[in-house]
């Protein structure tokens, strides 16, 4: 296995399912959370065989785990992982799922970074997204994390939501900055299959408006960079030195281990995926010692294409050696159009090119 890995833990439970989310998730239902936690602890002990660099708990809503379940899971992980050498331990949280006592517990257990799924500070936009919290709860959640001593706080925001006006987005950006987070993620809503929003798109009830997407994107870029945030990846902004090391590892092609139902791993050129069924995950880990449902070897070409698609999203850009002659000619055209620049044998998207990263990547592969 690789010398040092990123580790992702998928917690699939949510109090309610948001209409835009395509990740594997569900309400607790018939699968006991305690049995799930024990299975994740078992899978971790069996599969974490190399040193780790970061931990990331995503979902779902990891913060809805009870204090006792959090202690059980983290207690098991502390037995096999030296938290003192980790670069970062991130946990995703919904503002409606924790108080000061739980936030202090998270810090005690070793969490160094909390990513808050706030999405908006406009009440009607939160209602459209099916979020449980109010703008006031969202603001208070940042204060609670600071009071608990969590070293880094990220706020997740979303734009191009049906019914969201430019003024709503500007207000959300202004309010987010006023809370002084270390990091802000600003995502363009995408209509993913198997979501209520996608069904609304198919029925013609909503429409993708690329021009408006660009307006929202550039508004975030201009406002957040002016507020002192480094726009270091298409959707991510950080105060100096506060970039997410876990996510940077993904974008730079580092190996990562995924644990939990539906979690994906890429280690030593092999990509595998766990079964996307929590009850089956628990049963398979209990009986077989793993929950792998599928695996494939990634060839050099697949790896090259991923490096282009992910690398273009960052301010580091991509090595020109990844491009074939035709793509290099297109890269030169992008530079001439003011959409990119060459920096030390690398191609870096700039200005309007950053908003066009997906179509540009498609042209270069």
C-alpha positions in Angstrom: 0.0 0.0 0.0 0.9 3.6 -0.3 3.3 5.1 2.3 0.7 7.7 3.4 -3.0 8.0 2.7 -5.9 10.3 3.0 -8.9 8.6 4.7 -12.5 9.3 4.2 -15.3 8.0 6.4 -18.8 8.0 5.0 -21.6 8.5 7.6 -24.8 8.0 5.6 -27.4 9.2 8.1 -29.5 12.3 7.8 -32.6 13.5 9.7 -34.1 14.4 6.3 -32.9 14.0 2.7 -32.1 17.3 0.9 -33.6 17.5 -2.6 -30.3 18.4 -4.3 -28.0 15.8 -2.7 -26.9 12.8 -4.8 -24.6 11.2 -2.2 -25.6 7.9 -0.6 -27.7 8.9 2.4 -30.8 8.0 4.3 -32.7 8.5 7.5 -31.6 6.1 10.3 -34.5 3.7 9.6 -34.0 0.0 10.4 -30.2 -0.1 10.6 -29.1 0.5 14.2 -26.5 3.3 14.3 -24.6 1.5 16.9 -24.2 -1.5 14.7 -23.0 0.8 11.9 -20.5 2.4 14.1 -19.1 -1.0 15.2 -18.9 -2.1 11.6 -17.0 1.1 10.6 -14.6 0.6 13.5 -14.0 -3.0 12.4 -13.5 -2.0 8.8 -11.0 0.7 9.9 -9.0 -1.8 11.9 -8.8 -4.2 9.0 -8.1 -1.7 6.2 -6.0 1.0 7.8 -2.6 -0.6 7.4 -0.5 2.4 6.4 0.2 5.8 8.0 -2.5 8.4 7.4 -2.1 12.1 6.6 -5.7 13.3 7.0 -9.1 12.1 8.1 -12.4 13.4 6.7 -15.9 12.4 8.0 -18.5 13.2 5.4 -22.0 12.1 4.6 -24.8 12.2 5.2 -24.6 14.2 8.4 -21.7 13.0 10.7 -22.6 15.5 13.3 -26.0 13.8 14.0 -24.2 10.9 15.6 -24.9 10.9 19.3 -22.0 11.6 21.8 -21.9 7.9 22.8 -21.6 6.9 19.1 -19.0 9.5 18.5 -16.9 8.3 21.5 -17.2 4.6 20.2 -16.1 5.5 16.7 -13.3 7.8 17.6 -12.2 5.6 20.5 -11.7 2.8 18.1 -9.8 5.0 15.6 -7.5 6.3 18.3 -6.4 2.7 19.0 -5.0 2.4 15.4 -4.3 6.0 14.4 -1.8 8.5 15.9 -3.9 11.6 15.7 -1.0 13.8 16.8 0.8 13.4 13.4 -2.3 14.1 11.2 -2.4 17.2 9.1 -6.1 17.6 9.5 -9.3 15.9 10.9 -12.4 17.3 9.3 -16.0 16.6 10.2 -19.0 17.8 8.2 -21.8 19.2 10.3 -25.3 20.5 10.0 -25.9 23.6 12.2 -29.1 22.0 13.7 -27.3 18.9 15.0 -24.9 20.1 17.6 -24.6 22.3 20.7 -21.6 23.6 22.7 -21.3 20.3 24.6 -21.1 18.2 21.4 -18.7 20.7 19.8 -16.4 20.5 22.8 -16.6 16.7 22.5 -15.6 16.8 18.9 -12.5 18.9 19.8 -11.7 16.5 22.6 -11.9 13.6 20.2 -9.4 15.2 17.9 -11.5 17.1 15.3 -9.4 20.0 14.0 -11.7 21.3 11.3 -15.5 21.5 11.0 -17.2 22.0 7.6 -20.7 23.6 8.1 -23.3 22.8 5.5 -25.0 26.2 5.7 -25.6 26.8 2.0 -27.5 30.1 2.4 -28.5 32.8 4.9 -31.7 33.6 3.0 -34.7 31.9 4.7 -36.6 31.2 1.4 -33.5 29.7 -0.2 -33.0 27.4 2.8 -36.6 26.3 2.4 -36.1 25.5 -1.3 -33.0 23.4 -0.3 -34.9 21.6 2.4 -32.4 22.6 5.1 -33.4 22.2 8.7 -31.6 25.2 10.2 -32.5 28.9 10.2 -30.0 31.7 9.3 -29.8 32.5 13.0 -28.9 28.9 13.9 -26.3 28.9 11.2 -24.7 32.0 12.6 -24.8 30.7 16.1 -23.2 27.4 15.0 -20.0 29.2 14.0 -19.9 31.0 17.3 -20.3 27.6 19.1 -17.4 26.0 17.2 -15.2 29.0 18.0 -16.2 28.8 21.7 -15.4 25.0 21.7 -11.9 25.7 20.4 -12.3 24.1 17.0 -9.2 25.4 15.2 -10.7 25.7 11.7 -14.2 26.4 10.5 -15.4 26.1 6.9 -18.8 27.3 5.6 -20.4 25.6 2.6 -22.5 27.9 0.4 -24.4 27.2 -2.8 -25.5 29.4 -5.7 -27.8 29.2 -8.7 -30.6 27.7 -6.6 -34.1 28.0 -8.0 -35.6 31.3 -6.8 -32.3 32.7 -5.6 -31.7 36.3 -6.6 -28.4 38.0 -7.1 -29.2 40.0 -4.0 -29.7 36.8 -2.0 -26.3 35.5 -3.0 -24.6 38.8 -2.2 -26.3 38.9 1.2 -25.2 35.3 1.9 -21.6 36.1 1.0 -21.5 39.2 3.1 -23.0 37.5 6.1 -20.6 34.5 5.7 -17.6 36.8 5.7 -18.9 38.7 8.7 -18.7 35.4 10.7 -14.9 35.3 10.1 -14.6 31.6 9.0 -11.2 30.3 7.9 -12.5 28.8 4.7 -15.6 29.2 2.4 -16.7 26.7 -0.2 -19.0 28.2 -2.8 -20.6 25.6 -5.0 -22.6 26.0 -8.2 -25.8 23.8 -7.8 -25.7 20.8 -10.1 -28.7 18.8 -11.0 -27.6 15.2 -10.2 -29.6 12.1 -11.2 -31.6 10.4 -8.4 -32.5 13.8 -6.8 -35.8 15.7 -6.6 -34.1 18.7 -8.2 -33.1 16.6 -11.2 -36.7 15.4 -11.6 -37.9 19.0 -11.5 -35.4 19.8 -14.2 -36.7 17.0 -16.4 -40.2 18.2 -16.0 -39.2 21.7 -17.1 -40.1 23.3 -13.7 -36.6 24.7 -13.4 -33.8 25.5 -16.0 -30.1 25.7 -16.0 -29.0 29.3 -16.7 -25.3 29.3 -17.5 -25.1 33.1 -17.8 -26.5 33.5 -14.3 -24.2 30.8 -13.1 -21.3 32.9 -14.3 -22.7 36.0 -12.6 -22.9 34.3 -9.3 -19.5 32.7 -9.7 -17.7 36.0 -10.4 -19.6 37.8 -7.7 -18.2 35.2 -5.2 -14.7 35.4 -6.6 -14.6 39.2 -6.5 -16.2 39.6 -3.1 -14.3 36.8 -1.3 -10.9 37.6 -2.7 -11.4 41.2 -1.8 -12.2 40.0 1.8 -8.8 38.3 2.0 -9.6 34.8 0.9 -7.4 32.9 -1.5 -9.4 31.4 -4.4 -7.2 28.3 -4.6 -9.7 25.9 -6.3 -12.7 26.5 -8.5 -15.2 26.3 -5.5 -12.9 26.9 -2.6 -11.6 30.0 -0.8 -9.3 30.1 2.2 -7.7 32.6 4.5 -3.8 32.4 4.2 -2.6 29.0 5.4 -6.1 27.6 5.9 -6.5 25.5 2.7 -8.0 22.1 3.2 -5.1 19.7 3.0 -7.4 16.7 2.6 -9.1 18.1 -0.5 -5.8 19.3 -1.9 -4.7 15.7 -1.7 -7.6 14.6 -3.9 -6.9 17.3 -6.5 -3.2 16.4 -6.6 -3.9 12.7 -7.2 -2.8 11.3 -3.8 -4.0 7.9 -2.8 -7.0 7.8 -0.5 -8.9 5.1 1.5 -12.7 5.3 1.7 -14.6 3.6 4.5 -18.3 3.2 5.1 -21.2 2.4 2.7 -20.6 3.7 -0.9 -17.1 5.0 -0.1 -14.5 5.0 -2.9 -10.8 4.2 -2.5 -7.9 4.7 -4.9 -4.8 3.0 -3.7 -1.8 1.8 -5.7 -3.6 2.3 -9.0 -6.7 0.3 -8.0 -10.0 2.0 -7.5 -12.6 0.2 -5.4 -16.0 1.0 -4.0 -17.9 -0.2 -1.0 -21.4 -1.5 -1.3 -24.0 1.4 -1.3 -26.3 -0.2 1.3 -25.9 0.4 5.0 -27.5 -2.8 6.2 -25.5 -4.8 3.6 -22.4 -2.9 4.6 -22.7 -3.9 8.2 -23.5 -7.5 7.3 -20.6 -7.8 4.9 -18.0 -6.2 7.2 -19.2 -8.5 10.0 -19.0 -11.7 7.9 -16.3 -11.0 5.3 -14.2 -8.3 7.0 -14.7 -5.9 4.1 -17.5 -4.2 2.2 -15.9 -4.0 -1.3 -18.5 -4.3 -4.1 -16.3 -3.5 -7.1 -12.8 -2.8 -8.0 -10.8 -1.9 -11.2 -7.2 -1.1 -12.1 -6.7 2.5 -13.4 -4.5 2.6 -16.4 -2.2 5.5 -17.2 -4.7 7.1 -19.6 -7.5 7.2 -17.0 -5.1 8.7 -14.4 -4.0 11.3 -17.0 -7.5 12.4 -17.7 -8.3 12.7 -14.0 -5.2 14.8 -13.4 -6.3 17.2 -16.1 -9.9 17.5 -14.9 -9.0 18.0 -11.3 -5.7 19.9 -11.7 -7.3 22.6 -13.8 -9.6 23.4 -10.9 -6.7 24.6 -8.8 -4.4 27.6 -8.9 -1.5 25.2 -9.4 -2.9 24.1 -12.7 -1.6 21.1 -14.7 1.7 20.0 -16.0 1.9 20.6 -19.8 3.4 17.1 -20.1 -0.2 15.8 -19.5 -1.3 17.3 -22.8 -1.0 15.8 -26.3 0.2 18.1 -29.1 -3.3 19.0 -30.2 -4.3 19.9 -26.6 -1.1 22.0 -26.2 -2.2 24.0 -29.3 -5.6 24.5 -27.7 -3.8 25.5 -24.4 -1.9 28.2 -26.3 -5.2 29.5 -27.7 -6.6 29.7 -24.2 -3.6 31.8 -23.2 -4.2 34.0 -26.2 -7.8 34.5 -25.2 -6.9 35.6 -21.7 -8.5 32.5 -20.1 -5.2 30.9 -19.0 -1.5 31.4 -18.6 1.7 29.4 -18.7 3.6 29.2 -15.4 6.8 27.1 -15.2 5.6 24.5 -17.8 2.2 24.4 -16.3 -1.2 25.6 -17.6 -3.2 27.7 -15.1 -6.7 28.9 -15.7 -7.3 32.6 -14.9 -10.2 35.1 -14.8 -13.2 33.9 -16.9 -11.4 30.6 -17.6 -11.9 29.6 -14.0 -15.7 29.7 -14.5 -15.3 27.5 -17.6 -13.1 24.8 -16.1 -15.4 21.9 -17.0 -15.8 22.7 -20.8 -12.1 23.6 -21.0 -11.1 20.3 -19.4 -13.3 18.5 -21.9 -11.5 20.2 -24.8 -8.1 19.3 -23.4 -8.7 15.6 -22.8 
